[in-house]
């Protein structure tokens, strides 16, 4: 789900970020770049339960493009932390 406001675009992801789902999300992410128009982008990962290598690469891309990743569960916090370390 994508929510747009005047100052922010928020993506809420659920389930598995792997395989075909990661490929589909990458396509949607790339298509939505022009709609952000300089607004902050937040990607909520609270309900993501699994991420494979393809999903990690996509999250790394999202981070490098300036989005903020939000996670509070231990599994996703560890993944986000590892992406931040590798992005440094």
Secondary structure, DSSP 8 states (H G I E B T S, - for coil): -EEE-SSEEEEEEEEEE-HHHHHHHHHHHHHHHHHHTT-EEEEEEEEEEEE-HHHHHHHHHHHHTT-EEE--SHHHHHHHHHHHHHH-
